[in-house]
Amino acid sequence: MRERQFEISGMSCDECVESVIKELSELDLDYYEVEIGLANIKYDEFKTTESDIKNAITDAGFKPV
């Protein structure tokens, strides 16, 4: 189990948060909490990779830092 905090650039509103949540919900994550500019995520490295998470953030239209 891994816990990681991702900084996200380009987010400015609650709709941005919802977009990221929508993309993350499609991954096999144990826990995630998203706020403007930040995502706290717990995941099993054997089910989901850090790259998967970064790609989901990018797919939502934002840039993981």
VOBA-760495 format. One record per residue: residue number from 1; z, x, y of N, C-alpha, C, O in turn. Coordinates in Angstrom, 2 decimals, always signed. Each point is the difference from the previous one (the first is absolute). Last residue first. Example, Ala and Ser with C-alpha at 12.3 -4.5 7.8 and 13.67 -1.06 7.14 Angstrom:
resi = 2	nup = +7.08	neast = +12.85	nnorth = -2.25	caup = +0.06	caeast = +0.82	canorth = +1.19	cup = +0.73	ceast = -0.77	cnorth = +1.09	oup = +0.17	oeast = +0.51	onorth = +1.11;
resi = 1	nup = -0.24	neast = -0.22	nnorth = -6.83	caup = +0.00	caeast = -0.89	canorth = +1.19	cup = +0.00	ceast = +0.90	cnorth = +1.20	oup = +0.66	oeast = +1.04	onorth = -0.02;
END
This chain:
resi = 65	nup = -10.76	neast = +2.07	nnorth = +17.81	caup = +0.22	caeast = +1.33	canorth = +0.60	cup = +0.67	ceast = +0.90	cnorth = -1.02	oup = +0.28	oeast = +1.16	onorth = +0.29;
resi = 64	nup = -3.74	neast = -5.68	nnorth = -0.54	caup = +1.29	caeast = +0.56	canorth = -0.40	cup = +0.12	ceast = +1.42	cnorth = +0.55	oup = -0.95	oeast = +0.78	onorth = -0.05;
resi = 63	nup = -2.01	neast = -4.93	nnorth = +2.09	caup = -0.03	caeast = +1.36	canorth = -0.51	cup = +1.41	ceast = +0.45	cnorth = -0.40	oup = +0.90	oeast = +0.03	onorth = +0.83;
resi = 62	nup = -3.82	neast = -5.09	nnorth = -0.63	caup = +0.90	caeast = +0.91	canorth = +0.71	cup = -0.02	ceast = +1.38	cnorth = -0.65	oup = -0.60	oeast = +0.18	onorth = -1.06;
resi = 61	nup = -1.50	neast = -4.48	nnorth = -0.44	caup = -0.54	caeast = +0.34	canorth = +1.32	cup = +0.84	ceast = +0.98	cnorth = +0.81	oup = -0.18	oeast = +0.12	onorth = +1.21;
resi = 60	nup = +0.45	neast = -1.90	nnorth = -5.90	caup = +0.53	caeast = -0.99	canorth = +0.94	cup = -0.46	ceast = +0.29	cnorth = +1.43	oup = +0.21	oeast = -0.80	onorth = +0.90;
resi = 59	nup = -1.26	neast = +3.77	nnorth = -4.43	caup = -0.76	caeast = -1.24	canorth = -0.21	cup = +0.48	ceast = -1.10	cnorth = +0.95	oup = -0.77	oeast = -0.89	onorth = +0.35;
resi = 58	nup = +3.16	neast = +4.96	nnorth = -0.42	caup = -1.31	caeast = +0.18	canorth = +0.62	cup = -0.84	ceast = -1.26	cnorth = -0.12	oup = -0.69	oeast = -0.39	onorth = +0.95;
resi = 57	nup = +4.76	neast = +0.45	nnorth = -3.20	caup = +0.26	caeast = +0.00	canorth = +1.44	cup = -1.30	ceast = +0.13	cnorth = +0.77	oup = -0.21	oeast = -0.68	onorth = +1.01;
resi = 56	nup = -0.05	neast = +1.10	nnorth = -5.63	caup = +0.32	caeast = -1.39	canorth = +0.35	cup = +0.26	ceast = -0.13	cnorth = +1.50	oup = -0.44	oeast = -0.95	onorth = +0.63;
resi = 55	nup = -0.19	neast = +5.28	nnorth = -2.42	caup = -1.26	caeast = -0.76	canorth = +0.02	cup = +0.23	ceast = -1.45	cnorth = +0.38	oup = -0.81	oeast = -0.59	onorth = +0.72;
resi = 54	nup = +4.57	neast = +3.34	nnorth = -1.34	caup = -0.72	caeast = +0.39	canorth = +1.23	cup = -1.32	ceast = -0.75	cnorth = +0.11	oup = -0.39	oeast = -0.41	onorth = +1.09;
resi = 53	nup = +2.82	neast = -0.21	nnorth = -5.04	caup = +0.73	caeast = -0.59	canorth = +1.13	cup = -0.72	ceast = +0.32	cnorth = +1.31	oup = -0.19	oeast = -0.88	onorth = +0.84;
resi = 52	nup = -1.43	neast = +2.86	nnorth = -4.79	caup = -0.22	caeast = -1.46	canorth = -0.04	cup = +0.63	ceast = -0.67	cnorth = +1.22	oup = -0.60	oeast = -0.88	onorth = +0.62;
resi = 51	nup = +1.48	neast = +5.45	nnorth = -1.23	caup = -1.38	caeast = -0.21	canorth = +0.46	cup = -0.35	ceast = -1.50	cnorth = +0.00	oup = -0.67	oeast = -0.48	onorth = +0.92;
resi = 50	nup = +4.70	neast = +1.91	nnorth = -2.80	caup = +0.08	caeast = +0.07	canorth = +1.46	cup = -1.37	ceast = -0.25	cnorth = +0.61	oup = -0.10	oeast = -0.61	onorth = +1.06;
resi = 49	nup = +0.79	neast = -1.57	nnorth = -5.83	caup = +0.06	caeast = +1.34	canorth = +0.60	cup = +0.15	ceast = -0.09	cnorth = +1.52	oup = -0.24	oeast = -1.04	onorth = +0.61;
resi = 48	nup = +1.59	neast = -2.13	nnorth = -5.21	caup = -0.64	caeast = +0.02	canorth = +1.32	cup = +0.14	ceast = +1.39	cnorth = +0.59	oup = +1.08	oeast = +0.60	onorth = -0.06;
resi = 47	nup = +0.42	neast = -1.38	nnorth = -4.37	caup = -0.72	caeast = -1.26	canorth = +0.20	cup = -0.81	ceast = +0.00	cnorth = +1.29	oup = -1.10	oeast = -0.56	onorth = +0.05;
resi = 46	nup = +3.96	neast = +4.18	nnorth = -1.41	caup = -0.89	caeast = -0.18	canorth = -1.14	cup = -0.83	ceast = -1.27	cnorth = +0.10	oup = -0.98	oeast = -0.17	onorth = -0.72;
resi = 45	nup = +4.39	neast = +1.43	nnorth = +3.91	caup = -1.16	caeast = +0.88	canorth = +0.13	cup = -0.98	ceast = -0.12	cnorth = -1.17	oup = -1.15	oeast = +0.41	onorth = +0.12;
resi = 44	nup = +4.47	neast = -4.12	nnorth = +2.06	caup = -0.03	caeast = +0.81	canorth = -1.21	cup = -1.28	ceast = +0.82	cnorth = +0.05	oup = -1.10	oeast = -0.55	onorth = +0.03;
resi = 43	nup = +3.86	neast = -1.41	nnorth = +4.42	caup = -1.05	caeast = -0.21	canorth = -0.99	cup = +0.16	ceast = +0.95	cnorth = -1.18	oup = +0.62	oeast = +1.06	onorth = +0.10;
resi = 42	nup = +1.20	neast = -3.05	nnorth = +5.16	caup = +0.49	caeast = +0.54	canorth = -1.28	cup = -1.06	ceast = -0.30	cnorth = -1.04	oup = -0.48	oeast = -1.13	onorth = -0.10;
resi = 41	nup = +0.59	neast = +1.38	nnorth = +5.90	caup = -0.56	caeast = -0.44	canorth = -1.28	cup = +0.67	ceast = +0.72	cnorth = -1.16	oup = +0.21	oeast = +1.22	onorth = +0.04;
resi = 40	nup = -0.56	neast = -2.43	nnorth = +5.66	caup = +0.91	caeast = +0.58	canorth = -0.97	cup = -0.40	ceast = -0.55	cnorth = -1.36	oup = -0.05	oeast = -1.22	onorth = -0.20;
resi = 39	nup = -2.52	neast = +1.78	nnorth = +5.26	caup = +0.12	caeast = -0.70	canorth = -1.27	cup = +0.94	ceast = +0.78	cnorth = -0.91	oup = -0.18	oeast = +1.20	onorth = -0.20;
resi = 38	nup = -1.60	neast = -1.68	nnorth = +5.86	caup = +0.79	caeast = +0.61	canorth = -1.07	cup = +0.00	ceast = -0.86	cnorth = -1.26	oup = +0.07	oeast = -1.23	onorth = +0.08;
resi = 37	nup = -2.04	neast = +0.15	nnorth = +4.41	caup = -0.02	caeast = +1.45	canorth = -0.03	cup = +0.67	ceast = +0.68	cnorth = -1.18	oup = +0.05	oeast = +1.22	onorth = -0.06;
resi = 36	nup = +1.19	neast = -6.17	nnorth = +0.99	caup = -1.04	caeast = +0.62	canorth = +0.83	cup = +0.17	ceast = +1.52	cnorth = -0.03	oup = +1.02	oeast = +0.54	onorth = +0.43;
resi = 35	nup = +0.77	neast = -2.72	nnorth = -4.70	caup = +0.22	caeast = -0.38	canorth = +1.39	cup = -1.06	ceast = +0.73	cnorth = +0.82	oup = -0.73	oeast = +0.83	onorth = -0.53;
resi = 34	nup = +2.04	neast = -2.04	nnorth = -5.04	caup = -0.92	caeast = +0.48	canorth = +1.03	cup = +0.44	ceast = -0.52	cnorth = +1.35	oup = +0.33	oeast = -1.17	onorth = +0.16;
resi = 33	nup = +1.25	neast = +2.09	nnorth = -5.65	caup = +0.41	caeast = -0.64	canorth = +1.24	cup = -0.88	ceast = +0.61	cnorth = +1.09	oup = -0.10	oeast = +1.22	onorth = +0.12;
resi = 32	nup = +0.55	neast = -1.49	nnorth = -5.97	caup = -0.63	caeast = +0.47	canorth = +1.23	cup = +0.48	ceast = -0.85	cnorth = +1.16	oup = +0.20	oeast = -1.20	onorth = -0.11;
resi = 31	nup = +0.39	neast = +2.42	nnorth = -5.69	caup = +0.58	caeast = -0.51	canorth = +1.25	cup = -0.84	ceast = +0.51	cnorth = +1.16	oup = -0.48	oeast = +1.14	onorth = -0.02;
resi = 30	nup = -0.91	neast = -0.49	nnorth = -4.48	caup = +1.32	caeast = -0.54	canorth = -0.30	cup = +0.63	ceast = -0.65	cnorth = +1.23	oup = +0.74	oeast = -0.97	onorth = -0.12;
resi = 29	nup = -6.18	neast = +1.32	nnorth = -1.11	caup = +1.10	caeast = +0.68	canorth = +0.69	cup = +1.32	ceast = -0.65	cnorth = -0.38	oup = +0.06	oeast = -1.19	onorth = -0.28;
resi = 28	nup = -5.48	neast = +1.07	nnorth = -0.76	caup = +1.17	caeast = -0.15	canorth = -0.85	cup = +1.15	ceast = +0.82	cnorth = +0.59	oup = +0.25	oeast = +1.13	onorth = -0.43;
resi = 27	nup = -4.42	neast = -3.45	nnorth = +3.35	caup = +0.38	caeast = +1.17	canorth = -0.80	cup = +1.24	ceast = -0.31	cnorth = -0.83	oup = +0.72	oeast = -0.95	onorth = +0.29;
resi = 26	nup = -2.61	neast = -2.07	nnorth = +2.94	caup = -0.95	caeast = +0.11	canorth = -1.11	cup = +0.29	ceast = +1.20	cnorth = -0.90	oup = -0.62	oeast = +0.14	onorth = -1.06;
resi = 25	nup = +2.99	neast = -1.09	nnorth = +5.14	caup = +0.38	caeast = -0.98	canorth = -1.02	cup = -0.92	ceast = +0.04	cnorth = -1.22	oup = +0.35	oeast = -0.50	onorth = -1.07;
resi = 24	nup = -1.14	neast = +3.10	nnorth = +5.07	caup = +1.02	caeast = +0.58	canorth = -0.89	cup = +0.38	ceast = -0.95	cnorth = -1.13	oup = +0.35	oeast = +0.44	onorth = -1.09;
resi = 23	nup = -3.38	neast = -1.97	nnorth = +4.44	caup = -0.61	caeast = +1.06	canorth = -0.81	cup = +1.01	ceast = +0.61	cnorth = -0.98	oup = -0.33	oeast = +0.25	onorth = -1.16;
resi = 22	nup = +1.93	neast = -3.49	nnorth = +4.21	caup = -1.00	caeast = -0.61	canorth = -0.88	cup = -0.62	ceast = +1.04	cnorth = -0.93	oup = -0.14	oeast = -0.24	onorth = -1.20;
resi = 21	nup = +3.06	neast = +1.69	nnorth = +4.61	caup = +0.72	caeast = -0.65	canorth = -1.10	cup = -0.98	ceast = -0.61	cnorth = -0.99	oup = +0.20	oeast = +0.11	onorth = -1.21;
resi = 20	nup = -1.97	neast = +1.67	nnorth = +5.15	caup = +0.45	caeast = +1.07	canorth = -0.89	cup = +0.74	ceast = -0.59	cnorth = -1.20	oup = -0.21	oeast = +0.44	onorth = -1.13;
resi = 19	nup = -1.13	neast = -3.44	nnorth = +4.47	caup = -1.19	caeast = +0.60	canorth = -0.63	cup = +0.39	ceast = +1.09	cnorth = -1.00	oup = -0.56	oeast = +0.07	onorth = -1.09;
resi = 18	nup = +3.94	neast = -2.05	nnorth = +3.77	caup = -0.47	caeast = -0.91	canorth = -1.06	cup = -1.22	ceast = +0.54	cnorth = -0.72	oup = -0.14	oeast = -0.17	onorth = -1.21;
resi = 17	nup = +1.75	neast = +2.52	nnorth = +4.97	caup = +0.97	caeast = +0.10	canorth = -1.10	cup = -0.47	ceast = -0.87	cnorth = -1.17	oup = +0.03	oeast = +0.44	onorth = -1.15;
resi = 16	nup = -2.44	neast = -0.80	nnorth = +5.10	caup = -0.26	caeast = +1.31	canorth = -0.62	cup = +0.91	ceast = +0.18	cnorth = -1.22	oup = -0.45	oeast = +0.46	onorth = -1.05;
resi = 15	nup = +1.17	neast = -4.17	nnorth = +3.73	caup = -1.20	caeast = -0.20	canorth = -0.81	cup = -0.40	ceast = +1.30	cnorth = -0.70	oup = -0.50	oeast = -0.02	onorth = -1.12;
resi = 14	nup = +4.05	neast = +0.05	nnorth = +4.25	caup = +0.40	caeast = -0.57	canorth = -1.29	cup = -1.20	ceast = -0.27	cnorth = -0.90	oup = +0.13	oeast = +0.05	onorth = -1.23;
resi = 13	nup = -0.70	neast = +3.87	nnorth = +4.87	caup = +0.47	caeast = -1.39	canorth = +0.03	cup = +0.37	ceast = -0.48	cnorth = -1.41	oup = -0.21	oeast = +0.71	onorth = -0.99;
resi = 12	nup = -1.69	neast = +3.69	nnorth = +2.21	caup = +0.58	caeast = -0.39	canorth = +1.27	cup = +0.59	ceast = -1.41	cnorth = +0.02	oup = +0.53	oeast = -0.44	onorth = +1.02;
resi = 11	nup = -2.79	neast = +5.21	nnorth = -3.95	caup = +0.61	caeast = -1.33	canorth = -0.11	cup = +0.65	ceast = -0.37	cnorth = +1.33	oup = +0.65	oeast = +0.84	onorth = +0.64;
resi = 10	nup = -2.78	neast = +3.45	nnorth = -1.66	caup = -0.93	caeast = -1.06	canorth = +0.35	cup = +0.58	ceast = -1.40	cnorth = -0.08	oup = -0.67	oeast = -0.97	onorth = +0.36;
resi = 9	nup = +2.46	neast = +5.17	nnorth = -3.42	caup = -0.45	caeast = -0.06	canorth = +1.40	cup = -0.98	ceast = -1.15	cnorth = +0.18	oup = -0.72	oeast = -0.39	onorth = -0.92;
resi = 8	nup = +5.01	neast = +1.69	nnorth = -2.53	caup = -1.32	caeast = -0.61	canorth = +0.08	cup = -0.41	ceast = -0.09	cnorth = +1.47	oup = +0.70	oeast = -0.60	onorth = +0.82;
resi = 7	nup = +2.95	neast = +3.22	nnorth = -4.63	caup = -0.26	caeast = -0.36	canorth = +1.39	cup = -1.43	ceast = -0.51	cnorth = +0.06	oup = -0.89	oeast = +0.53	onorth = -0.67;
resi = 6	nup = +4.29	neast = -0.49	nnorth = -3.65	caup = -1.30	caeast = +0.32	canorth = +0.56	cup = -0.05	ceast = -0.42	cnorth = +1.45	oup = +0.28	oeast = -1.15	onorth = +0.33;
resi = 5	nup = +3.51	neast = +2.38	nnorth = -4.50	caup = -0.23	caeast = -0.66	canorth = +1.28	cup = -1.34	ceast = +0.48	cnorth = +0.54	oup = -0.24	oeast = +1.20	onorth = +0.11;
resi = 4	nup = +2.59	neast = -1.54	nnorth = -5.37	caup = -0.70	caeast = +0.75	canorth = +1.06	cup = -0.14	ceast = -0.87	cnorth = +1.23	oup = -0.17	oeast = -1.22	onorth = -0.08;
resi = 3	nup = +2.26	neast = +1.90	nnorth = -5.38	caup = +0.16	caeast = -0.77	canorth = +1.24	cup = -0.58	ceast = +0.85	cnorth = +1.13	oup = +0.30	oeast = +1.18	onorth = +0.13;
resi = 2	nup = -0.63	neast = -1.58	nnorth = -5.94	caup = -0.09	caeast = +0.77	canorth = +1.23	cup = +0.17	ceast = -0.94	cnorth = +1.19	oup = -0.47	oeast = -1.14	onorth = -0.02;
resi = 1	nup = +1.20	neast = +1.64	nnorth = -5.76	caup = +0.00	caeast = -0.85	canorth = +1.18	cup = +0.00	ceast = +0.89	cnorth = +1.23	oup = +0.72	oeast = +1.00	onorth = +0.08;
END
